[in-house]
Amino acid sequence: MPMLPARHYVSEHTQFVRELLREKPDLTRKQREGRAIFWDKTPRELAERARMDERRVPQPAYVYYEVD
């Protein structure tokens, strides 16, 4: 019969995260703000980005060499 883990066992990782959140209660809010900056985009922002990408001029392979 396999041994079951203790019901009150808390891993070191879980202990660390709980302690961190106790010490820095605003951490989850800051995480959400950071995610919103880089990842959470509205459809309007995504459409604007797509338009900008369409108009992008391709950069030459070696920018310091002039092609004649």
VMD Tcl script that builds the backbone (N, CA, C; Angstrom):
set m [mol new atoms 204]
animate dup $m
set s [atomselect $m all]
$s set {name element resname resid chain x y z} {
  {N N MET 1 A 0.843 -1.174 0.000}
  {CA C MET 1 A 0.000 0.000 0.000}
  {C C MET 1 A 0.901 1.254 0.000}
  {N N PRO 2 A 0.664 2.192 -0.958}
  {CA C PRO 2 A 1.514 3.393 -1.010}
  {C C PRO 2 A 1.245 4.306 0.180}
  {N N MET 3 A 2.303 4.975 0.565}
  {CA C MET 3 A 2.177 5.896 1.684}
  {C C MET 3 A 1.598 7.222 1.204}
  {N N LEU 4 A 0.617 7.729 1.879}
  {CA C LEU 4 A 0.013 9.006 1.527}
  {C C LEU 4 A 0.735 10.123 2.272}
  {N N PRO 5 A 0.870 11.285 1.623}
  {CA C PRO 5 A 1.528 12.399 2.332}
  {C C PRO 5 A 0.664 12.872 3.503}
  {N N ALA 6 A 1.307 13.431 4.468}
  {CA C ALA 6 A 0.594 13.951 5.635}
  {C C ALA 6 A -0.382 15.040 5.196}
  {N N ARG 7 A -1.530 15.070 5.803}
  {CA C ARG 7 A -2.555 16.045 5.401}
  {C C ARG 7 A -2.149 17.479 5.707}
  {N N HIS 8 A -1.312 17.669 6.690}
  {CA C HIS 8 A -0.933 19.020 7.093}
  {C C HIS 8 A 0.439 19.421 6.552}
  {N N TYR 9 A 0.959 18.632 5.635}
  {CA C TYR 9 A 2.262 18.933 5.053}
  {C C TYR 9 A 2.165 20.172 4.174}
  {N N VAL 10 A 3.137 21.074 4.318}
  {CA C VAL 10 A 3.220 22.271 3.483}
  {C C VAL 10 A 4.637 22.315 2.930}
  {N N SER 11 A 4.756 22.340 1.618}
  {CA C SER 11 A 6.078 22.316 0.996}
  {C C SER 11 A 6.849 23.602 1.292}
  {N N GLU 12 A 8.147 23.530 1.111}
  {CA C GLU 12 A 8.991 24.704 1.332}
  {C C GLU 12 A 8.608 25.817 0.367}
  {N N HIS 13 A 8.269 25.435 -0.845}
  {CA C HIS 13 A 7.873 26.435 -1.850}
  {C C HIS 13 A 6.610 27.166 -1.404}
  {N N THR 14 A 5.624 26.425 -0.950}
  {CA C THR 14 A 4.379 27.036 -0.481}
  {C C THR 14 A 4.636 27.922 0.722}
  {N N GLN 15 A 5.476 27.483 1.627}
  {CA C GLN 15 A 5.823 28.301 2.792}
  {C C GLN 15 A 6.483 29.604 2.356}
  {N N PHE 16 A 7.406 29.500 1.393}
  {CA C PHE 16 A 8.101 30.690 0.905}
  {C C PHE 16 A 7.125 31.684 0.286}
  {N N VAL 17 A 6.229 31.196 -0.572}
  {CA C VAL 17 A 5.276 32.089 -1.242}
  {C C VAL 17 A 4.348 32.738 -0.228}
  {N N ARG 18 A 3.857 31.977 0.720}
  {CA C ARG 18 A 2.971 32.547 1.735}
  {C C ARG 18 A 3.674 33.612 2.562}
  {N N GLU 19 A 4.913 33.348 2.931}
  {CA C GLU 19 A 5.678 34.329 3.703}
  {C C GLU 19 A 5.948 35.592 2.878}
  {N N LEU 20 A 6.286 35.399 1.623}
  {CA C LEU 20 A 6.537 36.541 0.732}
  {C C LEU 20 A 5.294 37.409 0.604}
  {N N LEU 21 A 4.139 36.791 0.420}
  {CA C LEU 21 A 2.894 37.552 0.293}
  {C C LEU 21 A 2.505 38.229 1.606}
  {N N ARG 22 A 2.874 37.628 2.733}
  {CA C ARG 22 A 2.623 38.263 4.022}
  {C C ARG 22 A 3.495 39.514 4.180}
  {N N GLU 23 A 4.762 39.410 3.736}
  {CA C GLU 23 A 5.688 40.533 3.876}
  {C C GLU 23 A 5.401 41.647 2.872}
  {N N LYS 24 A 4.926 41.265 1.681}
  {CA C LYS 24 A 4.671 42.249 0.621}
  {C C LYS 24 A 3.249 42.065 0.095}
  {N N PRO 25 A 2.260 42.587 0.810}
  {CA C PRO 25 A 0.875 42.366 0.414}
  {C C PRO 25 A 0.496 42.997 -0.924}
  {N N ASP 26 A 1.232 43.995 -1.380}
  {CA C ASP 26 A 0.908 44.651 -2.651}
  {C C ASP 26 A 1.572 43.965 -3.854}
  {N N LEU 27 A 2.229 42.850 -3.638}
  {CA C LEU 27 A 2.946 42.153 -4.708}
  {C C LEU 27 A 2.017 41.680 -5.822}
  {N N THR 28 A 0.868 41.135 -5.483}
  {CA C THR 28 A -0.055 40.646 -6.517}
  {C C THR 28 A -0.596 41.800 -7.356}
  {N N ARG 29 A -0.841 42.952 -6.739}
  {CA C ARG 29 A -1.303 44.118 -7.501}
  {C C ARG 29 A -0.224 44.561 -8.477}
  {N N LYS 30 A 1.023 44.591 -8.028}
  {CA C LYS 30 A 2.130 44.989 -8.902}
  {C C LYS 30 A 2.313 43.991 -10.051}
  {N N GLN 31 A 2.094 42.707 -9.775}
  {CA C GLN 31 A 2.187 41.696 -10.823}
  {C C GLN 31 A 1.127 41.939 -11.890}
  {N N ARG 32 A -0.095 42.239 -11.461}
  {CA C ARG 32 A -1.174 42.511 -12.424}
  {C C ARG 32 A -0.867 43.749 -13.256}
  {N N GLU 33 A -0.333 44.796 -12.624}
  {CA C GLU 33 A 0.020 46.013 -13.358}
  {C C GLU 33 A 1.110 45.733 -14.388}
  {N N GLY 34 A 2.110 44.974 -13.993}
  {CA C GLY 34 A 3.189 44.637 -14.924}
  {C C GLY 34 A 2.693 43.802 -16.082}
  {N N ARG 35 A 1.820 42.863 -15.807}
  {CA C ARG 35 A 1.240 42.039 -16.884}
  {C C ARG 35 A 0.440 42.906 -17.846}
  {N N ALA 36 A -0.309 43.859 -17.324}
  {CA C ALA 36 A -1.124 44.727 -18.177}
  {C C ALA 36 A -0.248 45.559 -19.123}
  {N N ILE 37 A 0.924 45.941 -18.669}
  {CA C ILE 37 A 1.812 46.750 -19.510}
  {C C ILE 37 A 2.278 45.968 -20.726}
  {N N PHE 38 A 2.695 44.732 -20.522}
  {CA C PHE 38 A 3.337 43.985 -21.597}
  {C C PHE 38 A 2.451 42.957 -22.290}
  {N N TRP 39 A 1.402 42.451 -21.637}
  {CA C TRP 39 A 0.671 41.325 -22.202}
  {C C TRP 39 A -0.789 41.599 -22.474}
  {N N ASP 40 A -1.492 42.183 -21.545}
  {CA C ASP 40 A -2.936 42.354 -21.691}
  {C C ASP 40 A -3.232 43.557 -22.577}
  {N N LYS 41 A -3.584 43.287 -23.815}
  {CA C LYS 41 A -3.855 44.358 -24.774}
  {C C LYS 41 A -5.302 44.283 -25.243}
  {N N THR 42 A -5.880 45.449 -25.502}
  {CA C THR 42 A -7.238 45.492 -26.031}
  {C C THR 42 A -7.192 45.216 -27.531}
  {N N PRO 43 A -8.322 44.809 -28.122}
  {CA C PRO 43 A -8.342 44.587 -29.576}
  {C C PRO 43 A -7.925 45.833 -30.359}
  {N N ARG 44 A -8.272 47.010 -29.848}
  {CA C ARG 44 A -7.888 48.247 -30.533}
  {C C ARG 44 A -6.359 48.402 -30.561}
  {N N GLU 45 A -5.711 48.135 -29.421}
  {CA C GLU 45 A -4.251 48.232 -29.364}
  {C C GLU 45 A -3.598 47.208 -30.280}
  {N N LEU 46 A -4.169 46.005 -30.342}
  {CA C LEU 46 A -3.616 44.970 -31.212}
  {C C LEU 46 A -3.769 45.348 -32.681}
  {N N ALA 47 A -4.907 45.936 -33.054}
  {CA C ALA 47 A -5.122 46.360 -34.441}
  {C C ALA 47 A -4.149 47.478 -34.812}
  {N N GLU 48 A -3.934 48.401 -33.892}
  {CA C GLU 48 A -2.990 49.500 -34.147}
  {C C GLU 48 A -1.581 48.944 -34.337}
  {N N ARG 49 A -1.215 47.988 -33.531}
  {CA C ARG 49 A 0.112 47.372 -33.647}
  {C C ARG 49 A 0.265 46.654 -34.992}
  {N N ALA 50 A -0.798 45.976 -35.435}
  {CA C ALA 50 A -0.758 45.275 -36.726}
  {C C ALA 50 A -0.572 46.267 -37.859}
  {N N ARG 51 A -1.272 47.411 -37.794}
  {CA C ARG 51 A -1.100 48.442 -38.841}
  {C C ARG 51 A 0.332 48.961 -38.857}
  {N N MET 52 A 0.911 49.170 -37.682}
  {CA C MET 52 A 2.283 49.660 -37.612}
  {C C MET 52 A 3.249 48.633 -38.191}
  {N N ASP 53 A 3.016 47.359 -37.915}
  {CA C ASP 53 A 3.890 46.301 -38.424}
  {C C ASP 53 A 3.810 46.191 -39.941}
  {N N GLU 54 A 2.626 46.422 -40.515}
  {CA C GLU 54 A 2.474 46.362 -41.967}
  {C C GLU 54 A 3.297 47.435 -42.664}
  {N N ARG 55 A 3.436 48.583 -42.042}
  {CA C ARG 55 A 4.147 49.712 -42.663}
  {C C ARG 55 A 5.640 49.732 -42.347}
  {N N ARG 56 A 6.095 48.755 -41.634}
  {CA C ARG 56 A 7.500 48.708 -41.243}
  {C C ARG 56 A 8.389 48.475 -42.466}
  {N N VAL 57 A 9.461 49.239 -42.563}
  {CA C VAL 57 A 10.415 49.095 -43.660}
  {C C VAL 57 A 11.453 48.060 -43.242}
  {N N PRO 58 A 11.669 47.037 -44.080}
  {CA C PRO 58 A 12.647 46.019 -43.697}
  {C C PRO 58 A 14.056 46.592 -43.596}
  {N N GLN 59 A 14.746 46.187 -42.577}
  {CA C GLN 59 A 16.106 46.649 -42.361}
  {C C GLN 59 A 17.061 45.740 -43.134}
  {N N PRO 60 A 18.081 46.326 -43.773}
  {CA C PRO 60 A 19.042 45.481 -44.482}
  {C C PRO 60 A 19.788 44.558 -43.512}
  {N N ALA 61 A 20.341 43.494 -44.055}
  {CA C ALA 61 A 21.015 42.508 -43.225}
  {C C ALA 61 A 22.181 43.094 -42.449}
  {N N TYR 62 A 22.949 43.954 -43.095}
  {CA C TYR 62 A 24.105 44.559 -42.427}
  {C C TYR 62 A 23.958 46.061 -42.557}
  {N N VAL 63 A 23.574 46.726 -41.486}
  {CA C VAL 63 A 23.198 48.131 -41.555}
  {C C VAL 63 A 24.367 49.085 -41.733}
  {N N TYR 64 A 25.600 48.627 -41.514}
  {CA C TYR 64 A 26.751 49.519 -41.602}
  {C C TYR 64 A 27.424 49.456 -42.972}
  {N N TYR 65 A 26.837 48.738 -43.886}
  {CA C TYR 65 A 27.416 48.568 -45.207}
  {C C TYR 65 A 26.440 49.139 -46.224}
  {N N GLU 66 A 26.881 50.117 -47.003}
  {CA C GLU 66 A 26.012 50.714 -47.997}
  {C C GLU 66 A 26.012 49.887 -49.266}
  {N N VAL 67 A 24.810 49.580 -49.734}
  {CA C VAL 67 A 24.671 48.816 -50.966}
  {C C VAL 67 A 24.488 49.812 -52.105}
  {N N ASP 68 A 25.328 49.705 -53.139}
  {CA C ASP 68 A 25.219 50.634 -54.286}
  {C C ASP 68 A 24.465 50.023 -55.415}
}
mol reanalyze $m
mol bondsrecalc $m
mol representation Tube
mol addrep $m
